[in-house]
Amino acid sequence: MDEFQRSWLLAQLGPDTDPADLERRFFRLRSAQAVALEVLGERRAKLLADPLKVTVDGVVTMDLQENLRGIERQIEQVRQTSAPDDPDEEEDAAEGVMEVTWLSPTRRYR
């Protein structure tokens, strides 16, 4: 994993994410987007494993439904966003390097 991929993953998953864990996942999955989706999927599963709403009458109410919706929106955003190691992204970058523009004067001066 290079620095661009690590930076992209930390931007998607938050700065508190363990970089060593990201490295291990990237070594196994070989895609920054797959790593991000796996981590977000685990976070979603962890939320679903516990009750989303807990109420203790007159004391406290804890509602995690918005957190779940937020993670689902983030998963969809990662799916639609191109990661630094996407093949399409690399092709676009290679094409940008190979572009050549010819300039020709419209008027000749003496």
C-alpha positions as CSV (number, residue, x, y, z in Angstrom):
1,M,0.0,0.0,0.0
2,D,1.4,3.4,-0.9
3,E,1.0,6.7,0.8
4,F,-1.9,7.9,-1.5
5,Q,-3.9,4.7,-0.8
6,R,-3.2,5.0,3.0
7,S,-4.3,8.6,3.0
8,W,-7.4,7.9,1.0
9,L,-8.4,5.1,3.4
10,L,-7.8,7.2,6.5
11,A,-9.9,10.0,4.9
12,Q,-12.7,7.5,4.3
13,L,-12.5,5.6,7.6
14,G,-11.3,8.3,10.0
15,P,-7.8,9.1,11.5
16,D,-8.3,6.7,14.4
17,T,-8.3,3.7,12.2
18,D,-5.3,1.3,12.8
19,P,-2.8,1.7,9.9
20,A,-1.4,-1.8,10.6
21,D,-4.9,-3.3,10.3
22,L,-5.4,-1.5,7.0
23,E,-2.0,-2.8,5.7
24,R,-3.0,-6.4,6.5
25,R,-6.4,-6.0,4.8
26,F,-4.8,-4.4,1.8
27,F,-2.3,-7.3,1.5
28,R,-5.2,-9.8,1.5
29,L,-7.7,-7.8,-0.7
30,R,-5.3,-5.9,-3.0
31,S,-7.7,-2.9,-3.3
32,A,-8.2,0.2,-1.2
33,Q,-11.9,0.4,-2.0
34,A,-12.3,-3.3,-0.9
35,V,-10.5,-2.5,2.3
36,A,-12.8,0.5,3.0
37,L,-15.9,-1.5,2.2
38,E,-14.8,-4.3,4.5
39,V,-14.1,-2.0,7.4
40,L,-17.4,-0.2,7.0
41,G,-19.3,-3.5,6.6
42,E,-17.8,-4.7,9.9
43,R,-18.8,-1.4,11.6
44,R,-22.3,-1.8,10.2
45,A,-22.5,-5.4,11.4
46,K,-21.4,-4.4,14.8
47,L,-24.2,-1.9,15.1
48,L,-26.7,-4.4,13.9
49,A,-25.5,-7.0,16.4
50,D,-26.7,-4.8,19.3
51,P,-30.2,-3.2,19.8
52,L,-30.4,0.0,17.8
53,K,-32.6,1.7,20.4
54,V,-32.5,1.3,24.2
55,T,-34.7,3.2,26.6
56,V,-34.5,3.2,30.4
57,D,-37.7,5.1,31.5
58,G,-37.0,8.4,33.0
59,V,-33.2,7.9,32.8
60,V,-31.8,7.6,29.3
61,T,-32.6,6.9,25.7
62,M,-29.9,5.7,23.3
63,D,-30.8,5.6,19.6
64,L,-28.2,4.4,17.1
65,Q,-30.4,4.3,14.0
66,E,-28.9,7.5,12.6
67,N,-25.4,6.0,13.1
68,L,-26.5,3.0,11.1
69,R,-27.9,5.2,8.3
70,G,-24.7,7.2,8.3
71,I,-22.6,4.1,7.8
72,E,-24.9,2.9,5.0
73,R,-24.5,6.3,3.3
74,Q,-20.8,6.1,3.7
75,I,-20.7,2.6,2.2
76,E,-22.6,3.9,-0.8
77,Q,-20.3,6.9,-1.2
78,V,-17.2,4.6,-1.1
79,R,-18.8,2.4,-3.8
80,Q,-19.4,5.4,-6.0
81,T,-16.0,7.0,-5.4
82,S,-13.0,5.9,-7.3
83,A,-10.1,4.9,-5.1
84,P,-6.5,5.8,-5.9
85,D,-5.8,2.2,-7.1
86,D,-8.8,1.8,-9.3
87,P,-7.9,0.6,-12.9
88,D,-10.0,3.3,-14.5
89,E,-8.2,6.0,-12.4
90,E,-4.8,4.7,-13.5
91,E,-5.9,4.6,-17.2
92,D,-7.1,8.2,-16.9
93,A,-3.8,9.3,-15.4
94,A,-1.8,7.5,-18.1
95,E,-3.9,9.2,-20.8
96,G,-3.4,12.6,-19.2
97,V,0.4,12.1,-19.3
98,M,0.3,11.1,-23.0
99,E,-1.8,14.1,-24.2
100,V,-0.1,16.3,-26.8
101,T,-1.4,19.7,-28.0
102,W,-0.2,21.3,-31.1
103,L,-0.4,25.1,-31.2
104,S,-0.4,26.9,-34.5
105,P,-0.5,30.6,-35.1
106,T,-3.6,32.1,-36.7
107,R,-1.6,34.9,-38.2
108,R,2.0,35.1,-39.4
109,Y,3.9,38.2,-38.6
110,R,6.7,39.6,-40.8
